[in-house]
Amino acid sequence: MGFAQKASGLPLLLMAGPGAFHQHHPVSDPPIEHLNDILRNAETFHAKWGVWPMRGWLDAFEARGLITLADEVIRRR
């Protein structure tokens, strides 16, 4: 949503005060159990905006030998 907001040229407004609550759950870093979903979302985002999102996770997946990240494509190993 942030990229769409920026592209629209409209200002981004922030509200102070509303609370946010999050349920605790175990996490992994990088979240290998969500690899396919993350790759699909990253490819969709890249196709629309021309930049790779979540580079920390993508780089970590690549360092573990799970993917190869080329300029325009992710190759699954």
Stockholm file with secondary structure:
# STOCKHOLM 1.0

chainA/1-77         MGFAQKASGLPLLLMAGPGAFHQHHPVSDPPIEHLNDILRNAETFHAKWGVWPMRGWLDAFEARGLITLADEVIRRR
#=GR chainA/1-77 SS CHHHHHHHTCCCCCCSSCCCCCCCCCCCSSCGGGHHHHHHHHHHHHHHHSSCSCHHHHHHHHHTTSEEECSSCEEEC
#=GC SS_cons        CHHHHHHHTCCCCCCSSCCCCCCCCCCCSSCGGGHHHHHHHHHHHHHHHSSCSCHHHHHHHHHTTSEEECSSCEEEC
//
